[in-house]
Structures are given as C-alpha cells and as structure tokens.
Amino acid sequence: MTTTYDIYSPSFMTGDEFQIPTFRLLQQDGTLFDGAEAPELDKEKALRIYRAMLVTRILDERMMAAQRQGRLSFYMQCTGEEAAVIGSTAALDDADMIMAQYREQGALAYRGFTYDEFMNQLFGNELDYGKGRQMPVHYGSRKLHYMTISSPLATQIPQAAGYAYGQKMAGEGHCTITFFGEGAASEGDFHAALNMASVHKVPVIFFCRNNGYAISTPATEQFAADGIAPRAFGYRMHVIRVDGNDVLAVYRATQEARMIAVEKNEPVLIEAMTYRLAAHSSSDDPSGYRSRKEEEAWREKDPILRMQRWLLDREWWSEEEEKALQESLRREVLETMKRAEKRPPPPLESLVTDVYADVTPALQRQLDALKTHIRKYPDAYPKGARSLDPDVSVTSDAAKASDDQEGA
C-alpha cells in the first residue's frame, strides 16, 4: 500500500527535504543544555550505569595490553562507545533480549557479567560457557538474555527481527535490541530485517552505533545519504538520532523506543552518533586512516568523563570514590586474568558434543585420531597434551612461555 497524490509535471525528490535532528541532554561539562530535562534516573541506577562504564573501560585497557603481551590472540574494545551501549541497555528490562555485534561488552557488564566470566571466555578455558569454541570477545549468556556473538557481520539483525516476532506471539511484554555499526548497515541483512520488522510489526529496537568508521572506511565513503537514520523512512519506521556520547540522552531515547516497541508492537531505529576511540581491533592500526588531531578532538568528548561530571555535580559521586573504585577494578581484573590463564582448556571430548544426542562413530574415530596425533606431538599442542595426560612433559618454547605468563 502506498500513500500518494497526483502531480502533472515531473518532480523528483532526493531526501534532502528531511533533516533529522540529534537529541542531546548533557553537555561535556556535566550540565544540562538549556531547556533540557534529565530522565527519571535515581542514584542507585545512575551509579550502576557509571560503574558498568568503568568496568568496561578498565577491562578493555587491561585486555588489549594482554593481547600485546601475547597472552590473548585477539581483542576488541568498546572505548568511547560506553554511553551508547550501556545507556541503552539500562533503559531496557533486564529480561529483554540483546543481540550484539562484537563491541557491546558493556551491556553484559551492566547486567552483572563478572570479570571471571569475561576472562573465562577470553581464554577459552574449562569454565567458558562456549567451551572454547569461539574467538575472544564472542560472549554469550543465557541467564542475562545476551545472545552469543557471531563473527559474520550483521547476521544478528534479521535474527533479532525473528526473535522479536516470537516475543510478540508470547505476549509477555518483552522486546529485543540489536546492536550494529554503520558499516554493518551496508549489508543486505540490515534491509531485510527492517522490512520484516515493519511488515510484521514486531517489538525490536535496531541500535546503530555510528562511530564514523567501518574498520578503515570513513562514513563519507560508505554512503551518500545523511547517515543511517533516514533509511527508516523507507520502511515507515520510527526513528531517532541521538548523541551517542550522552548517556542521559541515550537512556531517554531508548526508554521511549522500548515503549513504542512493547506497547505498540512496532520497530524503532536509533542512530547513536559516537566515535571509536580505540582501534577497530587488536589487528588494526588506525594511524593509517585517521589523524591524531581527530582522535584528540573526540577524546575531549569522552562519555565517561561527561557522566562523571554530572554525578559529581549532583553530589552522587566523589573524587575519593572514583579513585577507590578504579583501583579496586584494576586489581580485580588482574587477579581474574591470572586465574583464568591457569585454568585448563575444556576437555578434548567436548569438541564432538552438543550436535548429536550421541557421538556418531565417524566423530568418535576423528576424536581418537586427534588424541593419537596430540600424544605423538605434545610440544606442538601443550595445552591439549596436558588435558589428555596431566603429567606429560612438554618442552616447547610455547609451553614455557605459557608457564611464565601463569606466574606473572
């Protein structure tokens, strides 16, 4: 169905007729803009949000350093985008589903995922919920309603539309939020998901973190239109653009979006304008595609500093509490990292479980062959050899390095 009217000479439109404003509440000095009203947010919840932001920042700093030391194979930081991720998560019901991309560890931190749980996944040890089968940062938590991360870009977006359809059928008043970057919005999955959500009217929030870069490709080279928000018009979808470094604005926008999703069973697109202060991943060097001057300009807009100043202004926080919390979190992250490193990997037998009710003869033959191979070359597979035979003597440089790190 289309809504139209007649004209009698050609008249083309480009979309320039529509200008989407950016919703803001909090200035960088921690004060509200003139005419702005802070959302209803009590001290307890405000401090829960702020603590999650610090937990995430300190985790990211330490684990990127660990990757550089060779203790981790890979890492991705949320640095600079904490307000977008955590502010939106805080506006949800804790039982709402989150389908993340790969930079949303702050959402888990807000919901109570512990440093031990983060570390077990990062090191893929025997306590990792994913049994060591995923790359680092591919978290998942059934109890916290956080779908396990999948590496292929944008696959979570149509999955979120489908999951939300199920929530609509269940009628329990929940919604799904799915996070993605503006680069992922160039995938066909994005458009398929928005169309499905609009046609079937499902309670889903599409949350785009527009951080300016799809790895090394700037937004100016990704699309010609005014960001991602205008795409909602093609699907007759509710849309809002928000300052992604303003945690209060993100919180309020997501509150409103959730009301639309749950009460009206209609999807919403949120575009959060933010900036990735860190590299795309531990494999990336941003100095090759953006200037230090640009980075420094965005560091002045640090979302954590902005919220900290707001809390200080309300006398809900103090410099002494800030220092104590940071010191406590830094100790905790180091202690949990050392514990996680020392834990053994998942049992080798777990490689062939969780697909069939009973391990098939073909899989069992492959597992037996793998065990024989590892026992023949223990130096090449030190962790695997020790998991098979705890008393095995491993003399490789890799094993020695692992032992050295365990004692660090």
ChimeraX attribute file (.defattr): number of C-alpha atoms within 10 A of each C-alpha:
attribute: neighborCount
match mode: 1-to-1
recipient: residues
	/A:1	3
	/A:2	4
	/A:3	4
	/A:4	6
	/A:5	5
	/A:6	5
	/A:7	7
	/A:8	5
	/A:9	6
	/A:10	5
	/A:11	6
	/A:12	6
	/A:13	6
	/A:14	7
	/A:15	11
	/A:16	9
	/A:17	6
	/A:18	10
	/A:19	9
	/A:20	13
	/A:21	10
	/A:22	14
	/A:23	19
	/A:24	21
	/A:25	22
	/A:26	23
	/A:27	17
	/A:28	19
	/A:29	14
	/A:30	19
	/A:31	18
	/A:32	16
	/A:33	13
	/A:34	9
	/A:35	6
	/A:36	13
	/A:37	12
	/A:38	14
	/A:39	13
	/A:40	10
	/A:41	13
	/A:42	9
	/A:43	14
	/A:44	9
	/A:45	11
	/A:46	18
	/A:47	17
	/A:48	16
	/A:49	25
	/A:50	21
	/A:51	19
	/A:52	24
	/A:53	29
	/A:54	19
	/A:55	22
	/A:56	25
	/A:57	20
	/A:58	18
	/A:59	25
	/A:60	19
	/A:61	15
	/A:62	15
	/A:63	23
	/A:64	21
	/A:65	15
	/A:66	17
	/A:67	14
	/A:68	14
	/A:69	11
	/A:70	13
	/A:71	19
	/A:72	19
	/A:73	15
	/A:74	18
	/A:75	23
	/A:76	22
	/A:77	27
	/A:78	27
	/A:79	23
	/A:80	23
	/A:81	32
	/A:82	32
	/A:83	32
	/A:84	34
	/A:85	28
	/A:86	27
	/A:87	31
	/A:88	28
	/A:89	26
	/A:90	22
	/A:91	18
	/A:92	21
	/A:93	13
	/A:94	15
	/A:95	15
	/A:96	20
	/A:97	24
	/A:98	27
	/A:99	26
	/A:100	28
	/A:101	24
	/A:102	22
	/A:103	24
	/A:104	26
	/A:105	29
	/A:106	29
	/A:107	26
	/A:108	23
	/A:109	22
	/A:110	24
	/A:111	20
	/A:112	13
	/A:113	19
	/A:114	15
	/A:115	20
	/A:116	18
	/A:117	18
	/A:118	25
	/A:119	24
	/A:120	27
	/A:121	25
	/A:122	26
	/A:123	25
	/A:124	25
	/A:125	22
	/A:126	18
	/A:127	19
	/A:128	23
	/A:129	19
	/A:130	19
	/A:131	18
	/A:132	21
	/A:133	15
	/A:134	19
	/A:135	19
	/A:136	20
	/A:137	22
	/A:138	23
	/A:139	26
	/A:140	25
	/A:141	16
	/A:142	10
	/A:143	9
	/A:144	18
	/A:145	17
	/A:146	22
	/A:147	19
	/A:148	21
	/A:149	21
	/A:150	18
	/A:151	14
	/A:152	9
	/A:153	16
	/A:154	24
	/A:155	21
	/A:156	25
	/A:157	30
	/A:158	21
	/A:159	16
	/A:160	28
	/A:161	30
	/A:162	20
	/A:163	19
	/A:164	28
	/A:165	22
	/A:166	14
	/A:167	22
	/A:168	22
	/A:169	10
	/A:170	10
	/A:171	11
	/A:172	9
	/A:173	16
	/A:174	22
	/A:175	30
	/A:176	29
	/A:177	28
	/A:178	23
	/A:179	25
	/A:180	25
	/A:181	24
	/A:182	24
	/A:183	23
	/A:184	21
	/A:185	22
	/A:186	15
	/A:187	14
	/A:188	12
	/A:189	18
	/A:190	18
	/A:191	18
	/A:192	13
	/A:193	21
	/A:194	25
	/A:195	20
	/A:196	17
	/A:197	27
	/A:198	21
	/A:199	14
	/A:200	15
	/A:201	19
	/A:202	28
	/A:203	33
	/A:204	35
	/A:205	30
	/A:206	25
	/A:207	23
	/A:208	25
	/A:209	26
	/A:210	27
	/A:211	21
	/A:212	20
	/A:213	21
	/A:214	18
	/A:215	17
	/A:216	16
	/A:217	13
	/A:218	16
	/A:219	19
	/A:220	12
	/A:221	9
	/A:222	16
	/A:223	14
	/A:224	8
	/A:225	14
	/A:226	15
	/A:227	18
	/A:228	23
	/A:229	20
	/A:230	21
	/A:231	17
	/A:232	20
	/A:233	12
	/A:234	10
	/A:235	16
	/A:236	14
	/A:237	20
	/A:238	18
	/A:239	22
	/A:240	20
	/A:241	23
	/A:242	26
	/A:243	22
	/A:244	32
	/A:245	31
	/A:246	30
	/A:247	30
	/A:248	28
	/A:249	28
	/A:250	29
	/A:251	27
	/A:252	23
	/A:253	24
	/A:254	27
	/A:255	20
	/A:256	13
	/A:257	27
	/A:258	28
	/A:259	16
	/A:260	18
	/A:261	26
	/A:262	22
	/A:263	13
	/A:264	12
	/A:265	25
	/A:266	23
	/A:267	34
	/A:268	27
	/A:269	25
	/A:270	26
	/A:271	26
	/A:272	32
	/A:273	22
	/A:274	25
	/A:275	22
	/A:276	21
	/A:277	19
	/A:278	20
	/A:279	17
	/A:280	19
	/A:281	16
	/A:282	18
	/A:283	11
	/A:284	13
	/A:285	14
	/A:286	18
	/A:287	11
	/A:288	8
	/A:289	11
	/A:290	14
	/A:291	10
	/A:292	10
	/A:293	9
	/A:294	10
	/A:295	16
	/A:296	12
	/A:297	10
	/A:298	17
	/A:299	15
	/A:300	11
	/A:301	18
	/A:302	22
	/A:303	23
	/A:304	23
	/A:305	16
	/A:306	22
	/A:307	27
	/A:308	20
	/A:309	18
	/A:310	21
	/A:311	19
	/A:312	13
	/A:313	14
	/A:314	13
	/A:315	10
	/A:316	14
	/A:317	16
	/A:318	15
	/A:319	10
	/A:320	8
	/A:321	10
	/A:322	14
	/A:323	10
	/A:324	11
	/A:325	15
	/A:326	15
	/A:327	12
	/A:328	11
	/A:329	18
	/A:330	15
	/A:331	11
	/A:332	14
	/A:333	21
	/A:334	16
	/A:335	13
	/A:336	17
	/A:337	22
	/A:338	15
	/A:339	14
	/A:340	26
	/A:341	22
	/A:342	15
	/A:343	15
	/A:344	17
	/A:345	21
	/A:346	21
	/A:347	14
	/A:348	16
	/A:349	13
	/A:350	13
	/A:351	14
	/A:352	15
	/A:353	13
	/A:354	9
	/A:355	9
	/A:356	8
	/A:357	7
	/A:358	9
	/A:359	13
	/A:360	12
	/A:361	9
	/A:362	8
	/A:363	13
	/A:364	13
	/A:365	11
	/A:366	12
	/A:367	17
	/A:368	11
	/A:369	11
	/A:370	14
	/A:371	17
	/A:372	11
	/A:373	14
	/A:374	18
	/A:375	18
	/A:376	12
	/A:377	13
	/A:378	21
	/A:379	19
	/A:380	18
	/A:381	18
	/A:382	22
	/A:383	20
	/A:384	21
	/A:385	23
	/A:386	18
	/A:387	16
	/A:388	16
	/A:389	12
	/A:390	11
	/A:391	9
	/A:392	14
	/A:393	13
	/A:394	18
	/A:395	12
	/A:396	14
	/A:397	12
	/A:398	15
	/A:399	18
	/A:400	13
	/A:401	12
	/A:402	18
	/A:403	13
	/A:404	10
	/A:405	15
	/A:406	16
	/A:407	9
	/A:408	7
